[in-house]
Amino acid sequence: MKSHINARNVIVALVALGLTLLPAYSALTGNIFILTLFTRIVIFALAAASLNLIMGYGGMMSFGHAAYLGIGGYAVGILAHEGIGSGFIQWPVALALSALYALVIGALSLRTRGVYFIMITLAFAQMAYYIASGLSRYGGDDGLTIYKRSTFGGLIDLSNRVQFYYLCLFCLFGGVYLIWRIVNSRFGMVVQGVRSNEQRMQAIGFHANRYRLVCFVISGTICGLAGALLANNTDFISPAGMYWTRSGELMVMVVFGGMGSLFGPVLGTIVFLLLEEILSQFTEYWALIMGPLLLLIVLFARGGIMGLLGRLSRG
Amino acid sequence: MLVLVEQSLNGLQFGLLLFLLAAGLTLVFGIMDFVNLAHGSLYMMGAYFAATFVAWTNSFVLGILLALGATLLLGIALEFIALRHLYGRDHLDQVLATFGLILFFNDAVRLIWGPAGLSLPLPAWLTVPVQIVPGVFYPAYRLSIIVVALAVAALLYIVVMRTKIGMLIRAGASNREMIGALGINIKLLFTLVFGLGAALAGLAGLMQAPILTVQIGMGENILILAFVIIVIGGIGSIRGAFMAAIFVGMIDTLGRAFLPDLLRTVLSSAAASTAAPALSSMLIYLLMAIVLVVRPEGLFPAAKR
């Protein structure tokens, strides 16, 4: 029987426990900064996990995932600006718009493969970026300040740091659980089958592209949720948050952690954003180290952190 | 009418600049099957080198020649140290690794030249307006960009279509393994092509430098445009890149020039002036999306592998 106690699982469990207990640590030490930092990390981890669903399991290398962060965020921001502050309206709208966008661009993009797919998703995300810059009523290039966070009828207070952190963490764990269920369902098996051999899946009677598209839409919707959270976290939304470099960063987080592993993107996001934070305390020029590090990881550490841990546990 | 002529020339000039950038990208992409996001960084480095060397030597021509050589060397060094290990890896690896290089170059530039942009002043003989047809004046510098870029495009055409090196390049684009098997030093060829691409990107950057400010991140926007161009034109096809570049340059420039007035007829003037630039930027991506959906291999695909 395969033992479940190995380096990889122990680390994942420890990280999950650590994330859960973080507000307690923050309260005991009075370190508020770490809580705000990790709120951001948890939100980006959700976005990276959603990207991993299509990249790691579906084999669809989307270079436009930041668009969903923007769409989810703008849905919250614009509704708040127009006086609709209820999260019960804002968030479903954010999710629905992300899903709709994913459906439309997915249907078009999935006609292409390989590097063309990377480029077309990038092109659509850039279009979304320019649309956002053109929204003069909502700040255009300068972005839009959100004066009031989403309200949930007194159920939860998003302005309370701890409550907001736990909401984000709940969304992250919920998202990862959902992805786990999807990946291990019949649907998920078909999607993974299409990744490894599309023709064979077609031949045994699966509509490969339909499965792909549904997977693409689910991923986009989850990322839209991350966008709604992010907008609430920063109290601000601007086109810069959906520029193509942000999509690149999301890809980096996924690959840092290990593509196609359930918790990989979460670890990858933690490591990437912590590294960014720590390096930028030592030097203003943190990217001088981060850039070459990325190159080295791609060259020598395929499989990311999860791959390394997997090798460790096999001994 | 005069405005239309002037803006068309601007469009042509921008298109030709884009071609210089896209030509290197499409060669590297077509021959090494390598996605190089750092191409935009080479463009930026070309501009920074030019601003620096022109200031050092006090001579515009000498400065840009030095900058061109420096970018060429930088490209070759980059290929030799890092990028050659990425050939044959999948595109995602290449995208990520070269994304890392963008981060590196942006901060390296910030460290060396500081966060503020530089400017590259033009010598007096390039600032005079030239009369192209009676009554129509056009800045000499922009005209010289058109001339230089057309000359480089012609030279590139001759090199690729009429010389032995060009024959190898074309052979490499249609079947990499085969020309290796025929005993061609493929590593050297790759380094050479990469250096050529880098020099072209540097040339585009340094020619653009006097028109725009030389600043960090200047390569990123235009890099995406160059990618759009090679995808529209067909990856690996220089002819396709040329056509698509002119097309995109025209759309972008004419869109920016005339869309605001066009929109003002239907929208309020404030709304039109913010919507128009966004709309004209979008047009290009829309074009690419249409091309990819209708003809996924591009408008002028290179020979099939």
Contacts between the chains, C-beta under 8 A, distances in Angstrom:
chain1	res1	chain2	res2	distance
A	55	B	92	7.8
A	61	B	91	7.1
A	61	B	92	5.2
A	61	B	95	7.7
A	63	B	95	7.1
A	108	B	289	6.3
A	108	B	292	7.7
A	108	B	293	5.3
A	109	B	292	7.9
A	111	B	292	7.5
A	111	B	293	5.8
A	111	B	296	6.4
A	112	B	292	5.5
A	112	B	296	4.9
A	114	B	91	6.5
A	115	B	35	6.1
A	115	B	91	4.7
A	115	B	235	7.5
A	116	B	231	6.7
A	116	B	292	6.2
A	116	B	296	5.9
A	118	B	35	7.6
A	118	B	91	6.4
A	118	B	92	7.8
A	118	B	95	6.6
A	119	B	227	5.8
A	119	B	228	7.7
A	119	B	231	5.0
A	119	B	288	7.7
A	119	B	292	7.6
A	120	B	231	7.8
A	120	B	288	7.3
A	120	B	289	6.3
A	120	B	292	4.9
A	122	B	224	6.9
A	122	B	227	7.4
A	123	B	228	6.3
A	123	B	231	7.9
A	123	B	285	4.5
A	123	B	288	4.9
A	123	B	289	5.8
A	123	B	292	7.8
A	124	B	285	7.1
A	124	B	289	6.5
A	126	B	224	6.2
A	126	B	281	7.9
A	126	B	285	5.3
A	127	B	282	5.1
A	127	B	285	4.4
A	127	B	286	6.8
A	127	B	289	7.6
A	130	B	278	4.5
A	130	B	279	7.8
A	130	B	281	4.5
A	130	B	282	4.7
A	130	B	285	7.5
A	131	B	278	6.5
A	131	B	282	6.8
A	133	B	277	7.7
A	133	B	278	5.0
A	133	B	281	8.0
A	134	B	274	5.9
A	134	B	275	4.8
A	134	B	277	7.4
A	134	B	278	2.8
A	134	B	279	6.6
A	134	B	282	8.0
A	136	B	270	6.8
A	136	B	271	5.8
A	136	B	274	3.7
A	136	B	275	6.8
A	140	B	274	5.2
A	244	B	220	7.6
A	244	B	224	6.3
A	245	B	99	7.9
A	245	B	102	7.7
A	245	B	220	6.9
A	248	B	37	7.9
A	248	B	95	7.6
A	248	B	96	7.8
A	248	B	99	4.6
A	251	B	92	7.5
A	251	B	95	7.2
A	251	B	96	6.3
A	251	B	99	7.6
A	252	B	96	6.1
A	252	B	99	6.8
A	252	B	100	7.9
A	255	B	92	7.5
A	255	B	96	5.7
A	285	B	107	4.6
A	285	B	108	7.9
A	285	B	110	6.6
A	285	B	111	5.2
A	286	B	107	7.4
A	287	B	103	3.9
A	287	B	104	6.3
A	287	B	106	6.3
A	287	B	107	4.0
A	288	B	104	6.1
A	288	B	107	4.6
A	288	B	108	6.2
A	288	B	111	6.8
A	290	B	100	7.2
A	290	B	103	5.7
A	290	B	104	8.0
A	291	B	100	4.2
A	291	B	101	6.0
A	291	B	102	7.3
A	291	B	103	3.7
A	291	B	104	3.0
A	291	B	105	7.6
A	291	B	107	7.2
A	292	B	100	6.6
A	292	B	104	5.9
A	293	B	100	7.2
A	294	B	96	6.3
A	294	B	97	6.7
A	294	B	99	6.9
A	294	B	100	3.1
A	294	B	103	7.2
A	295	B	82	6.0
A	295	B	97	4.8
A	295	B	100	4.6
A	295	B	101	6.7
A	298	B	86	7.5
A	298	B	89	7.8
A	298	B	93	4.9
A	298	B	96	5.1
A	298	B	97	4.3
A	298	B	100	7.4
A	299	B	85	5.8
A	299	B	86	7.4
A	299	B	97	7.0
A	302	B	93	7.7
